[in-house]
Amino acid sequence: MNKTSKIYPWVVVALLWGVALLNYMDRQMLSTMKDSMQIDIVELQSAANFGWLMAIFLYIYGFMSPVSGIIADRLNRKWLIVGSLFVWSSVTYLMGVATTFDQIIYLRALMGVSEALYIPAGLSLIADYHTGKSRSLAIGIHMTGLYFGQAIGGFGATVASAYTWHTTFHWFGIIGVVYALVLILFLRDKKTEIAENERTVSAEHKEPVFTSLKSLFGNVAFWVILIYFAAPSLPGWATKNWLPTLFAENLDMPMSQAGPISTITIAVSSFIGVIIGGLLSDEWVQKNVRGRIYTGAIGLGCTIPALLLLGFGHSLVSVVGAALFFGVGYGMFDANNMPILCQFVSVKQRATAYGFMNMVGVFAGAFITSLLGQWSDGGNLGMGFAMLAIVVLIALCAQLYFLKPKADNFQ
């Protein structure tokens, strides 16, 4: 297939959609298979040990995100993505071989390193292949792979109960290794093609790391984008980790019902949101260079009343309706993060910049997960969700006031 054709950029999205799915699926499985694994690995019967096992992934993933972005801006992204997928899939397979808690810890840490290498490389590659007319939609479609992966990972316990947790890890790992071979055959790096066409490697891609970082952090708009990304990450992670509990408390229903209702509601509405946000942004930016800013702002604006309703609602209609509204808004926001970044950061720094954004988002998630745990113990989980609306409002105002791009594709 001609990699410069109009079809190939969408082939790239399709290929990376599969990687995104595997990325979230493999990390999510562990949380669902605790009951099966703790029979053989007794240390997992301790909530503290299991919490540490989950936390070590987030901390390493967060710290590695900027490093992975720097690497992606300087190496061939195809091989970085292939290598990342191969390693974390191999780790998934080895999780099924592990027999001790220490082995699980080391493997989980290695998964944090390998999975962190993907997102900055994958999103910057899609952004390079898709210009203004399709960038947000392409990014949005890719993000749905993450949602589907998280949902499928939730069925890990179901597969483990039918077979064993060892077999579950084995087969999910094998699927990833095979898919890495598919990428070797069909995925190409946009920068490599440019270099081949020009028969030279642009000197701008050889900019020293510290010079590049100085330039990036000297960009005021990038600091605003960091705030703009971090603030909505707080309710984003809050819904991932605490929404089932909130549903159970506010609606007085068992977790067996609250869990599926909350996760399915957010997954479906977020899927709708990224498609709406992608299509609207790509159309709007053709008429107004701030179209992506306004689309993201509409998305964030939707989450504010949704958070208030989630916090204070006590009827099924109000709480589920709020979750649906939040998911659509968050999806619109999610689809436009990288496209907005492309309006202020040059192609040679986009993976690096997104790596720092990813780090800030993950650490915000770790912080809010812990804080809401304390609020939940005090019976104030709903109040915690409602107060997050204030944080989002501040980020929304900062975004609209400070972010004024001059072009859709910053050079």
C-alpha positions as CSV (number, residue, x, y, z in Angstrom):
1,M,0.0,0.0,0.0
2,N,1.2,3.5,-0.8
3,K,1.9,5.1,2.5
4,T,1.3,8.6,1.0
5,S,-2.3,7.7,-0.1
6,K,-5.4,9.2,1.4
7,I,-6.3,5.8,2.8
8,Y,-3.0,5.0,4.7
9,P,-3.4,7.7,7.4
10,W,-6.7,5.9,8.4
11,V,-4.9,2.6,8.3
12,V,-2.4,4.0,10.8
13,V,-5.4,5.0,13.1
14,A,-6.8,1.5,12.7
15,L,-3.5,-0.2,13.5
16,L,-2.9,2.0,16.6
17,W,-6.5,1.6,17.7
18,G,-5.6,-2.1,18.3
19,V,-2.4,-1.1,20.2
20,A,-4.4,1.3,22.4
21,L,-6.9,-1.4,23.1
22,L,-4.2,-3.8,24.2
23,N,-2.5,-1.1,26.2
24,Y,-5.5,-0.5,28.5
25,M,-6.7,-4.1,28.4
26,D,-3.4,-5.6,29.7
27,R,-3.0,-3.1,32.5
28,Q,-6.7,-3.4,33.6
29,M,-6.8,-7.2,33.8
30,L,-4.8,-7.4,37.0
31,S,-7.4,-5.4,39.0
32,T,-10.2,-7.8,38.1
33,M,-8.3,-11.0,38.8
34,K,-7.3,-10.4,42.4
35,D,-9.6,-13.0,43.8
36,S,-8.3,-15.7,41.5
37,M,-4.6,-14.8,42.0
38,Q,-4.7,-14.5,45.8
39,I,-5.4,-18.2,46.1
40,D,-1.9,-19.0,44.7
41,I,-0.1,-15.8,45.8
42,V,-1.2,-15.3,49.4
43,E,0.4,-11.8,49.7
44,L,-2.4,-10.5,47.4
45,Q,-4.9,-11.2,50.1
46,S,-3.6,-8.0,51.8
47,A,-5.3,-4.9,50.5
48,A,-2.1,-2.9,51.2
49,N,0.0,-5.2,49.1
50,F,-2.5,-5.1,46.3
51,G,-2.7,-1.3,46.5
52,W,1.1,-1.1,46.3
53,L,1.0,-3.4,43.2
54,M,-1.4,-1.1,41.5
55,A,0.4,2.1,42.6
56,I,3.8,1.1,41.4
57,F,2.5,0.9,37.8
58,L,1.1,4.5,38.0
59,Y,4.3,6.0,39.6
60,I,6.6,4.4,37.1
61,Y,4.3,5.1,34.2
62,G,4.1,8.7,35.2
63,F,7.8,9.3,35.6
64,M,8.5,7.5,32.4
65,S,6.0,9.5,30.3
66,P,8.3,12.5,29.7
67,V,11.3,10.3,29.0
68,S,9.2,8.3,26.5
69,G,8.2,11.5,24.8
70,I,11.8,12.7,24.4
71,I,12.7,9.3,23.0
72,A,9.8,9.3,20.5
73,D,10.8,12.7,19.2
74,R,14.3,11.4,18.4
75,L,13.8,7.8,17.3
76,N,11.8,5.9,14.7
77,R,8.3,5.7,16.3
78,K,7.3,2.6,14.4
79,W,10.0,0.5,16.2
80,L,9.4,2.3,19.5
81,I,5.7,1.3,19.3
82,V,6.5,-2.2,18.1
83,G,9.1,-2.7,20.9
84,S,6.8,-1.3,23.5
85,L,3.9,-3.6,22.6
86,F,6.2,-6.6,22.3
87,V,7.6,-6.0,25.8
88,W,4.4,-5.3,27.7
89,S,2.7,-8.3,25.9
90,S,5.6,-10.5,27.0
91,V,5.3,-9.2,30.5
92,T,1.6,-10.0,30.4
93,Y,2.5,-13.6,29.3
94,L,5.1,-13.8,32.1
95,M,2.5,-12.7,34.7
96,G,0.9,-16.0,34.1
97,V,4.2,-17.8,34.9
98,A,4.9,-15.8,38.1
99,T,4.6,-17.7,41.4
100,T,5.7,-15.1,43.9
101,F,4.5,-11.6,44.9
102,D,8.0,-10.2,44.2
103,Q,7.9,-11.5,40.7
104,I,4.5,-9.9,40.1
105,I,5.9,-6.6,41.5
106,Y,8.9,-6.5,39.2
107,L,6.8,-7.5,36.1
108,R,4.2,-4.8,37.0
109,A,7.0,-2.2,37.2
110,L,8.4,-3.3,33.8
111,M,4.9,-3.0,32.4
112,G,4.8,0.6,33.6
113,V,8.0,1.4,31.7
114,S,7.0,-0.4,28.5
115,E,3.4,0.9,28.3
116,A,4.6,4.5,28.9
117,L,6.6,4.4,25.7
118,Y,3.4,4.0,23.6
119,I,1.0,7.0,24.1
120,P,3.3,9.9,23.2
121,A,4.7,8.1,20.2
122,G,1.3,6.9,19.0
123,L,-0.5,10.2,19.3
124,S,2.3,12.2,17.7
125,L,2.4,9.7,14.8
126,I,-1.4,10.1,14.2
127,A,-1.1,13.9,14.5
128,D,1.6,13.9,11.8
129,Y,-0.5,11.7,9.4
130,H,-3.7,13.8,10.0
131,T,-3.7,17.5,9.4
132,G,-6.4,20.0,10.3
133,K,-9.3,18.4,8.3
134,S,-9.2,15.1,10.2
135,R,-6.8,15.4,13.2
136,S,-9.3,15.6,16.1
137,L,-11.5,12.8,14.6
138,A,-8.5,10.6,14.1
139,I,-7.3,11.2,17.7
140,G,-10.8,10.7,19.0
141,I,-11.2,7.3,17.2
142,H,-7.9,6.2,18.6
143,M,-9.0,7.2,22.1
144,T,-12.0,4.9,21.8
145,G,-9.5,2.0,21.7
146,L,-8.4,2.9,25.2
147,Y,-12.1,2.9,26.3
148,F,-12.7,-0.5,24.7
149,G,-9.5,-1.9,26.2
150,Q,-10.5,-0.9,29.6
151,A,-13.9,-2.5,29.2
152,I,-12.5,-5.8,27.8
153,G,-9.9,-5.9,30.6
154,G,-12.8,-5.9,33.0
155,F,-13.7,-9.4,31.7
156,G,-10.4,-10.8,32.9
157,A,-12.0,-12.3,35.9
158,T,-14.7,-13.9,33.7
159,V,-12.1,-15.6,31.6
160,A,-10.1,-16.6,34.7
161,S,-13.1,-18.2,36.3
162,A,-13.7,-20.3,33.1
163,Y,-10.1,-21.3,32.8
164,T,-7.3,-20.1,35.1
165,W,-5.7,-16.7,35.8
166,H,-2.4,-18.2,34.4
167,T,-4.1,-19.1,31.1
168,T,-5.8,-15.7,30.9
169,F,-2.4,-13.8,31.1
170,H,-0.9,-16.3,28.7
171,W,-3.4,-15.8,25.9
172,F,-3.7,-12.0,26.2
173,G,0.1,-11.8,26.1
174,I,0.3,-14.0,23.0
175,I,-2.3,-11.8,21.2
176,G,-0.1,-8.8,21.8
177,V,3.1,-10.4,20.6
178,V,1.3,-11.5,17.4
179,Y,-0.1,-8.1,16.9
180,A,3.4,-6.6,17.1
181,L,4.3,-8.7,14.1
182,V,1.4,-7.2,12.2
183,L,2.7,-3.7,13.0
184,I,6.1,-4.7,11.7
185,L,4.5,-5.5,8.3
186,F,2.1,-2.5,8.0
187,L,3.1,0.4,10.2
188,R,5.4,3.2,8.9
189,D,6.8,6.3,10.7
190,K,5.9,9.6,9.0
191,K,9.3,11.1,9.9
192,T,11.1,8.2,8.2
193,E,9.1,8.8,5.0
194,I,10.0,12.5,5.0
195,A,13.6,11.7,5.5
196,E,13.6,9.2,2.7
197,N,11.9,11.6,0.3
198,E,14.3,14.4,1.0
199,R,17.3,11.9,1.3
200,T,18.4,13.7,4.4
201,V,17.6,13.9,8.1
202,S,16.4,17.4,9.0
203,A,18.7,19.1,11.4
204,E,15.8,20.2,13.6
205,H,15.3,16.6,14.7
206,K,18.8,16.6,16.1
207,E,18.2,19.4,18.6
208,P,19.9,18.7,22.0
209,V,17.5,17.5,24.6
210,F,18.1,20.3,27.1
211,T,17.8,22.9,24.3
212,S,14.5,21.4,23.3
213,L,13.2,21.3,26.9
214,K,14.2,24.9,27.5
215,S,12.3,25.9,24.4
216,L,9.3,23.9,25.4
217,F,9.0,25.2,29.0
218,G,9.7,28.7,27.8
219,N,6.4,28.5,25.9
220,V,3.7,30.1,28.1
221,A,1.0,28.4,26.2
222,F,2.4,25.0,27.1
223,W,2.1,25.8,30.8
224,V,-1.5,26.7,30.3
225,I,-2.1,23.5,28.4
226,L,-0.5,21.5,31.3
227,I,-3.1,23.1,33.6
228,Y,-5.8,22.6,31.1
229,F,-4.9,18.9,30.9
230,A,-4.3,18.3,34.5
231,A,-7.5,19.8,36.0
232,P,-10.0,17.6,34.0
233,S,-7.7,14.6,34.7
234,L,-8.8,14.9,38.3
235,P,-12.5,14.1,37.7
236,G,-11.4,11.8,34.8
237,W,-9.5,9.5,37.2
238,A,-12.2,10.1,39.9
239,T,-14.8,8.5,37.6
240,K,-12.5,5.6,36.7
241,N,-11.8,4.7,40.3
242,W,-14.7,6.0,42.4
243,L,-17.8,6.3,40.3
244,P,-19.0,2.7,41.1
245,T,-18.8,3.5,44.8
246,L,-20.5,6.9,44.3
247,F,-23.4,5.1,42.4
248,A,-23.7,2.6,45.2
249,E,-23.8,5.2,47.9
250,N,-26.0,7.8,46.2
251,L,-28.5,5.3,44.8
252,D,-28.3,2.9,47.7
253,M,-27.7,-0.1,45.4
254,P,-25.4,-3.1,45.7
255,M,-22.0,-2.8,44.0
256,S,-22.9,-5.7,41.7
257,Q,-25.3,-3.4,40.1
258,A,-23.6,-0.1,40.6
259,G,-20.3,-1.3,39.0
260,P,-21.7,-2.3,35.6
261,I,-24.1,0.6,35.3
262,S,-21.4,3.2,36.1
263,T,-18.7,1.8,33.8
264,I,-20.9,1.1,30.9
265,T,-22.5,4.6,31.1
266,I,-19.1,6.3,31.1
267,A,-17.7,4.1,28.3
268,V,-20.6,4.6,25.9
269,S,-21.0,8.3,26.5
270,S,-17.3,8.9,26.2
271,F,-17.3,7.1,22.9
272,I,-20.1,9.3,21.6
273,G,-18.2,12.4,23.0
274,V,-14.9,11.8,21.1
275,I,-16.8,11.3,17.8
276,I,-18.8,14.5,18.3
277,G,-15.8,16.4,19.5
278,G,-13.6,15.2,16.7
279,L,-16.1,16.0,13.9
280,L,-17.0,19.4,15.4
281,S,-13.4,20.4,16.0
282,D,-12.2,19.5,12.5
283,E,-15.0,21.4,10.9
284,W,-14.9,24.4,13.2
285,V,-11.1,24.9,12.9
286,Q,-11.5,25.3,9.1
287,K,-13.5,28.5,9.8
288,N,-11.9,29.7,13.0
289,V,-8.4,28.8,14.2
290,R,-9.8,28.7,17.8
291,G,-12.3,26.1,16.8
292,R,-10.5,23.3,18.7
293,I,-10.2,25.5,21.8
294,Y,-13.9,26.2,21.7
295,T,-14.8,22.5,21.1
296,G,-12.7,21.5,24.1
297,A,-14.2,24.3,26.2
298,I,-17.8,23.0,25.3
299,G,-16.7,19.6,26.5
300,L,-15.3,20.9,29.8
301,G,-18.4,23.0,30.2
302,C,-20.5,19.9,30.0
303,T,-18.6,18.2,32.8
304,I,-19.2,21.1,35.3
305,P,-23.0,20.6,35.9
306,A,-22.4,16.9,35.5
307,L,-20.0,16.8,38.4
308,L,-22.5,18.8,40.6
309,L,-25.3,16.4,39.7
310,L,-23.1,13.4,40.4
311,G,-22.2,14.8,43.7
312,F,-25.6,15.8,44.9
313,G,-28.0,13.6,42.9
314,H,-29.8,10.8,44.6
315,S,-32.2,9.5,41.9
316,L,-31.3,7.0,39.1
317,V,-32.3,9.5,36.4
318,S,-30.2,12.4,37.8
319,V,-27.1,10.3,38.5
320,V,-27.1,8.3,35.4
321,G,-28.0,11.4,33.3
322,A,-25.1,13.2,34.9
323,A,-22.7,10.4,34.1
324,L,-23.8,10.4,30.5
325,F,-23.4,14.1,30.3
326,F,-19.9,13.9,31.9
327,G,-18.8,11.1,29.5
328,V,-19.9,13.1,26.4
329,G,-18.1,16.2,27.7
330,Y,-15.0,14.4,28.7
331,G,-14.9,12.6,25.4
332,M,-15.0,16.0,23.5
333,F,-12.2,17.2,25.7
334,D,-10.2,14.0,25.2
335,A,-10.4,14.1,21.4
336,N,-8.9,17.6,21.3
337,N,-5.9,17.5,23.7
338,M,-3.2,16.5,21.1
339,P,-4.8,18.7,18.3
340,I,-4.7,21.7,20.6
341,L,-1.1,20.9,21.6
342,C,-0.2,20.8,17.8
343,Q,-1.4,24.5,17.6
344,F,1.3,25.6,20.0
345,V,4.1,23.1,19.9
346,S,6.2,22.2,16.8
347,V,6.3,18.7,15.3
348,K,9.8,18.1,16.7
349,Q,8.6,18.5,20.3
350,R,5.0,17.1,20.3
351,A,5.8,13.6,21.8
352,T,7.9,15.2,24.5
353,A,5.2,17.7,25.3
354,Y,2.5,15.0,25.5
355,G,4.8,12.9,27.6
356,F,4.8,15.7,30.2
357,M,1.1,16.1,29.9
358,N,0.6,12.4,30.5
359,M,2.8,12.5,33.6
360,V,0.8,15.4,35.0
361,G,-2.4,13.6,34.3
362,V,-1.3,10.4,35.9
363,F,0.0,12.0,39.1
364,A,-3.2,14.1,39.3
365,G,-5.1,10.8,39.1
366,A,-3.0,9.2,41.9
367,F,-3.6,12.3,44.1
368,I,-7.3,12.5,43.6
369,T,-7.8,8.7,44.0
370,S,-6.2,8.9,47.4
371,L,-8.0,12.2,48.4
372,L,-11.4,10.8,47.5
373,G,-10.6,7.7,49.5
374,Q,-10.3,9.9,52.6
375,W,-13.5,11.8,51.7
376,S,-15.3,8.5,51.2
377,D,-14.3,7.3,54.6
378,G,-15.8,10.5,56.0
379,G,-19.0,10.0,54.1
380,N,-18.3,13.0,51.8
381,L,-17.6,11.3,48.4
382,G,-20.4,13.2,46.7
383,M,-19.2,16.5,48.0
384,G,-15.7,15.7,46.7
385,F,-17.1,15.1,43.2
386,A,-19.0,18.3,43.3
387,M,-16.0,20.4,44.3
388,L,-14.1,19.1,41.3
389,A,-16.4,21.3,39.2
390,I,-14.7,24.3,40.6
391,V,-11.3,23.1,39.5
392,V,-12.6,22.4,36.0
393,L,-14.2,25.9,35.8
394,I,-10.8,27.5,36.6
395,A,-9.1,25.5,33.9
396,L,-11.8,26.3,31.4
397,C,-11.4,30.0,32.1
398,A,-7.6,29.8,31.8
399,Q,-7.9,28.0,28.5
400,L,-10.3,30.5,26.9
401,Y,-8.3,33.5,28.1
402,F,-4.8,32.4,27.3
403,L,-4.9,29.9,24.4
404,K,-5.0,32.0,21.2
405,P,-3.3,30.0,18.4
406,K,-2.2,31.7,15.2
407,A,-2.3,28.5,13.1
408,D,-3.7,25.0,13.3
409,N,-0.3,23.4,12.8
410,F,2.5,25.2,14.6
411,Q,5.9,24.9,12.8
